[in-house]
Amino acid sequence: MVDLAVFGANGPTGRQVVRQALAAGHHVTAVTRQPDAYPLRSPHLEVAEADVTDPDGVERVLSGSQAVISTFGVPYSRNEISVYSKGITHITRAMTIHGITRLVCVSSTTVATEEAPGESLFWRKVVNPALRNVIGRALYDDMQRMVDIVRSSSLDWDRAASRAVRRHRAHRRLRGRSTAPARPGHLPRRPRSHPAPGGHHRATLPHHHRSHDQVGSAPPHGVPQRGVR
């Protein structure tokens, strides 16, 4: 059994990771900004309140943990975004203070340098550049900063680029689909049947250290989940 801390625990990916970790017999600290609204319950689950932008709060909730899984995210914005880079900076610093070395960080295939398995030419040449450089530029610029911070750390890290993600309204437009538009700044919910990344395995097994992988079962649409809650 491993004591895991999951940031972004009330997002879709975070909740799936927590469920899977609990089912595997681990003790989980689910870190969320809204602990009273957290839906999961277990004798092996502790729900802790913290915001990744608050370094003191992050340091507090990591006391006693042995590994960290970061699944937090933010929605698209035209304004500058710094939550990813600030959040992972606070997490890695707090891990160093507490002597925690194992980190799994979920990002997106949109900032991955490797081609995702099954990725179409249309996605790679048209949709992905539009998301990365136009629609979600502020978000992906900061997500890339987060990835660079993780890579440059001395931690035993693993970056999981999630494919099990929701589709943005702009992606449906680019594919010529006619569907009900999402609310501005929101992403439609993905089907509950799609499993989220198995981050707890990467946090508890040694052979994933300092590796990159695309995870999840949905097609590689590369849009990050709106997951910080």
Stockholm file with secondary structure:
# STOCKHOLM 1.0

chainA/1-229         MVDLAVFGANGPTGRQVVRQALAAGHHVTAVTRQPDAYPLRSPHLEVAEADVTDPDGVERVLSGSQAVISTFGVPYSRNEISVYSKGITHITRAMTIHGITRLVCVSSTTVATEEAPGESLFWRKVVNPALRNVIGRALYDDMQRMVDIVRSSSLDWDRAASRAVRRHRAHRRLRGRSTAPARPGHLPRRPRSHPAPGGHHRATLPHHHRSHDQVGSAPPHGVPQRGVR
#=GR chainA/1-229 SS CCEEEEETTTSHHHHHHHHHHHHTTCEEEEEESCGGGCCCCCTTEEEEECCTTCHHHHHHHTTTCSEEEECCCCCCCSSCCCHHHHHHHHHHHHHHHHTCCEEEEEEEGGGCSSCCTTCCHHIIIIIHHHIIIIITHHHHHHHHHHHHHHHHSSSEEEEEEECSCCCCHHHHHHTTCCCCCCCTTCCCCCCTTSCCCCHHHHHHCGGGTTEEEEECSSCCCCCCCCCCC
#=GC SS_cons         CCEEEEETTTSHHHHHHHHHHHHTTCEEEEEESCGGGCCCCCTTEEEEECCTTCHHHHHHHTTTCSEEEECCCCCCCSSCCCHHHHHHHHHHHHHHHHTCCEEEEEEEGGGCSSCCTTCCHHIIIIIHHHIIIIITHHHHHHHHHHHHHHHHSSSEEEEEEECSCCCCHHHHHHTTCCCCCCCTTCCCCCCTTSCCCCHHHHHHCGGGTTEEEEECSSCCCCCCCCCCC
//
